[in-house]
Amino acid sequence: MPPEAAPQIGQFFDAWDLFRDPAMAGVLAGALLGFLGVFVVARRMVFLSAALSQAAGLGVALAFWAQIHLGFSSTWMSPTVGSTLATGLAALGLVGGTRGARWRPDGRLGWVYLMGAAGTLALGTRIVQEVQDIESILFGSAVAVAPADLQQLIGVTGGLFAVQVVGLRGFCQVAVDEDGARVRGLPTRLLGLLLVASLALAVSVTTRILGALPVFAFTVLPAMAALRVAPNLATAAWLAAILGGAAGFLGYLAAFLYTLPVGAAQALVAGAEVLLAALVGLGLDAWHTRAVHRHAHIHGPGCGHLVVQHGDHMDYLHNGHLDHQGDDGQTDDHGDGHGDGHGHRHD
């Protein structure tokens, strides 16, 4: 008996009506999380998204358990409600600590991540009826998305993108130079809370639909790729949205063609984008080095360094310091963005 022929790309598009909703969900989730991920990576909050995604998974598992064993209505204790409540509580616990707290932030992150993952697995043994859903939550192995879930994702994506676009300049300032943004009178605490709240909502919804693995990948990997090649943080955010959306779609397509778990395929495609960006970045660095050897470097649009709004002028992030290109052509070192010009480096 001849071996079964491998799926062809034409078959995927022939059955587009079947694959449209999950493929579009991957695009939307990848774009939204990629955009938010730039600020997450820039502020070195990478594992916040991992912890929140595990909390969302636990919330979904708790919702199933409450329905089966406590008789809760699926309306009042739906997976959406469970994931949103769990993620919201986790976010409050992670950002609500005081300066005198005895638990370090990274310790709290680890606790939320481990309790979320362990709790989800433990509850999975008590809700055998939903064990496939639990595996999908953890590993992103779902291959179908309900139309209602897609509509919810469209609404959340549109709303959060609106918030991010309105506050884009402030988010960029806080991500790169929080102390400087505070000195300039920006509401840094409010901006930080809005960022975490946006991330928590995005993670809670997308984890329930796609699973924790692709959600974490979309939040980190497209942002890493974009930050490697983009000239400034705002451009990096939009580029990461494009890369995240592409990873969501191409990962789903790769899962169909090569019979892979959807979440794993999406994470692998996003990882490949990081490698590609690294190669592009090396090429840009080589070109930049040759340009510097030909003449003294002058900061400006397209010079290859991240642009930061600093008061009434623009600075450029270079070798861990903020440089200002003066009108006389001289480059002044404005330090590290923390007021003293010494010690801390932006990498």
Backbone hydrogen bonds, N-H to C=O, Kabsch-Sander energy under -0.5 kcal/mol:
donor,donor_aa,acceptor,acceptor_aa,energy
11,Q,8,Q,-0.6
12,F,8,Q,-1.2
13,F,9,I,-1.6
14,D,10,G,-2.0
15,A,11,Q,-1.5
16,W,13,F,-1.3
18,L,15,A,-1.4
19,F,15,A,-1.6
20,R,16,W,-2.2
23,A,19,F,-2.2
24,M,20,R,-2.9
25,A,21,D,-2.2
26,G,22,P,-1.9
27,V,23,A,-1.8
28,L,24,M,-2.7
29,A,25,A,-2.7
30,G,26,G,-2.4
31,A,27,V,-2.4
32,L,28,L,-2.6
33,L,29,A,-2.7
34,G,30,G,-2.1
35,F,31,A,-2.2
36,L,32,L,-2.3
37,G,33,L,-2.3
38,V,34,G,-1.0
38,V,35,F,-0.9
39,F,35,F,-0.6
39,F,36,L,-0.7
40,V,36,L,-1.6
41,V,37,G,-3.1
42,A,38,V,-2.5
43,R,39,F,-1.8
44,R,41,V,-1.4
45,M,40,V,-3.2
48,L,45,M,-1.8
49,S,45,M,-0.8
49,S,46,V,-0.9
50,A,46,V,-0.8
51,A,47,F,-2.2
52,L,48,L,-2.5
53,S,49,S,-2.2
54,Q,50,A,-1.8
55,A,51,A,-2.1
56,A,52,L,-2.5
57,G,53,S,-2.0
58,L,54,Q,-2.2
59,G,55,A,-2.2
60,V,56,A,-2.0
61,A,57,G,-2.2
62,L,58,L,-2.7
63,A,59,G,-1.9
64,F,60,V,-2.2
65,W,61,A,-2.5
66,A,62,L,-2.7
67,Q,63,A,-1.9
68,I,64,F,-2.3
69,H,65,W,-3.0
70,L,65,W,-0.6
70,L,66,A,-1.3
72,F,66,A,-1.9
77,M,73,S,-2.5
82,G,78,S,-2.7
83,S,79,P,-2.7
84,T,80,T,-2.2
85,L,81,V,-2.6
86,A,82,G,-2.4
87,T,83,S,-2.4
88,G,84,T,-2.4
89,L,85,L,-2.5
90,A,86,A,-2.2
91,A,87,T,-2.6
92,L,88,G,-2.2
93,G,89,L,-2.2
94,L,90,A,-1.9
95,V,91,A,-2.1
96,G,92,L,-1.5
101,A,98,T,-1.7
104,R,102,R,-0.6
108,R,104,R,-2.0
109,L,105,P,-2.3
110,G,106,D,-2.1
111,W,107,G,-2.1
112,V,108,R,-2.5
113,Y,109,L,-2.5
114,L,110,G,-2.6
115,M,111,W,-2.7
116,G,112,V,-2.2
117,A,113,Y,-2.4
118,A,114,L,-3.0
119,G,115,M,-2.4
120,T,116,G,-2.0
121,L,117,A,-2.1
122,A,118,A,-2.6
123,L,119,G,-2.6
124,G,120,T,-1.6
125,T,121,L,-0.7
125,T,122,A,-1.1
126,R,123,L,-1.8
127,I,123,L,-0.7
130,E,127,I,-1.9
131,V,128,V,-1.6
134,I,130,E,-2.0
135,E,131,V,-2.2
136,S,132,Q,-2.0
137,I,133,D,-2.2
138,L,134,I,-2.1
139,F,135,E,-2.7
140,G,136,S,-2.2
150,L,146,A,-2.1
151,Q,147,P,-2.3
152,Q,148,A,-2.2
153,L,149,D,-2.4
154,I,150,L,-2.4
155,G,151,Q,-2.1
156,V,152,Q,-2.5
157,T,153,L,-2.7
158,G,154,I,-2.5
159,G,155,G,-2.4
160,L,156,V,-2.7
161,F,157,T,-2.3
162,A,158,G,-1.8
163,V,159,G,-1.8
164,Q,160,L,-2.4
165,V,161,F,-2.7
166,V,162,A,-2.2
167,G,163,V,-2.1
168,L,165,V,-0.9
171,F,167,G,-2.8
172,C,168,L,-2.4
173,Q,169,R,-2.2
174,V,170,G,-2.5
175,A,171,F,-2.2
176,V,172,C,-1.9
177,D,173,Q,-2.8
180,G,337,G,-0.6
181,A,177,D,-2.4
182,R,178,E,-2.1
183,V,179,D,-2.1
184,R,180,G,-1.9
185,G,182,R,-1.4
186,L,181,A,-2.4
188,T,186,L,-2.3
191,L,187,P,-2.6
192,G,188,T,-2.5
193,L,189,R,-2.4
194,L,190,L,-2.6
195,L,191,L,-2.2
196,V,192,G,-2.3
197,A,193,L,-2.9
198,S,194,L,-2.6
199,L,195,L,-2.5
200,A,196,V,-2.8
201,L,197,A,-2.4
202,A,198,S,-2.6
203,V,199,L,-2.9
204,S,200,A,-2.4
205,V,201,L,-2.1
206,T,202,A,-2.5
207,T,203,V,-2.5
208,R,204,S,-1.2
209,I,205,V,-1.3
210,L,206,T,-3.5
211,G,206,T,-0.9
211,G,207,T,-0.8
212,A,137,I,-4.1
213,L,138,L,-0.7
215,V,211,G,-1.3
216,F,212,A,-2.5
217,A,213,L,-2.2
218,F,214,P,-3.0
219,T,215,V,-1.7
220,V,216,F,-1.3
221,L,217,A,-2.2
224,M,220,V,-2.2
225,A,221,L,-2.3
226,A,222,P,-2.7
227,L,223,A,-2.7
228,R,224,M,-1.0
229,V,225,A,-0.7
229,V,226,A,-1.0
230,A,226,A,-2.7
233,L,307,V,-0.6
236,A,232,N,-2.2
237,A,233,L,-2.2
238,W,234,A,-1.8
239,L,235,T,-2.7
240,A,236,A,-2.8
241,A,237,A,-1.7
242,I,238,W,-1.8
243,L,239,L,-2.7
244,G,240,A,-2.9
245,G,241,A,-2.3
246,A,242,I,-2.3
247,A,243,L,-2.4
248,G,244,G,-2.2
249,F,245,G,-2.0
250,L,246,A,-3.1
251,G,247,A,-2.1
252,Y,248,G,-1.2
253,L,249,F,-2.4
254,A,250,L,-2.8
255,A,251,G,-2.1
256,F,252,Y,-1.7
257,L,253,L,-2.5
258,Y,254,A,-2.6
259,T,255,A,-0.7
260,L,255,A,-1.4
263,G,140,G,-3.2
265,A,261,P,-2.4
266,Q,262,V,-2.5
267,A,263,G,-2.2
268,L,264,A,-2.4
269,V,265,A,-2.2
270,A,266,Q,-2.1
271,G,267,A,-2.2
272,A,268,L,-2.2
273,E,269,V,-1.7
274,V,270,A,-1.3
275,L,271,G,-1.7
276,L,272,A,-2.4
277,A,273,E,-2.6
278,A,274,V,-2.2
279,L,275,L,-1.9
280,V,276,L,-2.4
281,G,277,A,-3.0
282,L,278,A,-2.1
283,G,279,L,-1.9
284,L,280,V,-2.5
285,D,281,G,-2.7
286,A,282,L,-2.4
287,W,283,G,-2.3
288,H,284,L,-2.6
289,T,285,D,-2.7
290,R,286,A,-2.1
291,A,287,W,-2.1
292,V,288,H,-2.2
293,H,289,T,-2.1
294,R,290,R,-1.6
295,H,291,A,-1.8
299,H,297,H,-0.5
303,C,300,G,-2.1
306,L,317,L,-0.6
307,V,231,P,-0.7
308,V,315,D,-2.6
310,H,313,H,-2.9
313,H,310,H,-1.7
315,D,308,V,-3.0
316,Y,323,D,-2.7
317,L,306,L,-2.7
318,H,316,Y,-0.7
318,H,321,H,-3.2
321,H,318,H,-1.7
322,L,335,G,-3.4
323,D,316,Y,-3.0
323,D,321,H,-0.7
324,H,332,D,-2.9
326,G,324,H,-0.8
326,G,330,Q,-3.0
329,G,326,G,-1.7
332,D,324,H,-2.9
332,D,330,Q,-0.6
334,H,322,L,-3.5
334,H,332,D,-0.7
337,G,334,H,-0.7
344,H,342,H,-1.3
346,H,320,G,-1.2
347,D,345,R,-0.6
